[in-house]
Amino acid sequence: MQQGVNVLALVKDSERYVFLYDDEGCDSLLRTLGRYAADNELSFTWYDAAVLSRKVRRLRRQLQQKESGSRVRESDTRDSDFGSWDQNLETWD
């Protein structure tokens, strides 16, 4: 299994939220997204947490499917239901 670092980034106006995590750190990252959303001092919202959580879960599912040899469906690789908001969101493997 190839070990890498995943980068999840959100740009909101002049703010940038950048999360680095490995494949085993998904659950920890999801908890962190919730803590950020609950923090009233941050502009990070529950909507932001939901969108980023969906990205993390999708990427984890794709990795699991790739490792098991399963075919990845096109519907698993796009987030069209979030509209143009997703244009400010980038993910890298």
C-alpha positions in Angstrom: 0.0 0.0 0.0 1.3 3.4 -1.0 1.6 5.9 1.9 0.9 9.5 1.0 -0.4 12.7 2.4 -3.8 14.1 1.4 -4.4 17.8 1.3 -7.8 19.3 1.7 -8.1 23.0 1.2 -10.9 25.5 1.5 -10.6 29.2 0.5 -13.1 31.6 2.0 -12.6 35.2 1.0 -9.2 36.0 2.4 -9.0 33.0 4.7 -7.5 29.6 3.8 -8.2 26.4 5.7 -5.7 23.7 4.8 -5.8 20.2 6.2 -3.1 17.6 5.8 -3.9 14.0 6.7 -2.9 10.4 5.8 -5.3 7.7 4.9 -5.5 6.5 8.5 -6.2 10.0 9.8 -9.7 10.4 8.1 -11.6 9.9 11.3 -9.5 12.4 13.2 -9.9 14.9 10.4 -13.7 14.5 10.4 -13.7 15.3 14.2 -11.5 18.3 13.6 -13.9 19.6 10.9 -16.7 19.4 13.5 -14.7 21.2 16.1 -13.9 24.0 13.6 -17.6 24.4 12.7 -18.6 24.6 16.3 -16.0 27.3 17.0 -17.8 30.7 16.8 -14.5 32.5 16.5 -13.9 31.0 13.0 -15.8 31.7 9.8 -15.8 27.9 9.2 -19.4 26.8 9.0 -21.3 23.6 9.4 -21.9 23.7 5.7 -18.1 23.9 5.1 -17.7 20.9 7.4 -20.4 18.9 5.6 -18.9 19.6 2.2 -15.3 18.8 3.3 -16.5 15.7 5.1 -18.2 14.5 2.0 -15.0 14.9 0.1 -13.0 13.0 2.7 -15.4 10.1 2.7 -15.5 10.0 -1.1 -11.8 9.9 -1.3 -11.6 7.2 1.3 -14.2 5.2 -0.5 -12.3 5.6 -3.8 -9.1 4.4 -2.2 -10.9 1.3 -0.7 -12.4 0.5 -4.0 -9.1 0.9 -5.8 -7.4 -1.4 -3.3 -10.1 -4.0 -3.6 -10.1 -3.8 -7.4 -13.7 -2.5 -7.5 -14.7 -0.2 -10.3 -15.2 3.4 -9.2 -18.5 4.8 -10.5 -18.6 8.3 -12.1 -21.2 9.4 -9.5 -18.7 8.7 -6.8 -16.2 11.1 -8.2 -18.2 14.3 -8.6 -19.9 16.7 -6.3 -22.3 18.5 -8.7 -25.0 18.8 -6.0 -22.9 21.5 -4.3 -22.8 23.8 -7.3 -20.3 26.5 -7.8 -19.2 26.5 -4.1 -17.0 23.6 -5.0 -14.9 25.8 -7.3 -13.2 27.2 -4.2 -12.4 23.7 -2.9 -9.4 21.7 -4.0 -8.2 18.2 -3.1 -4.9 16.5 -3.9 -3.6 13.0 -3.3 
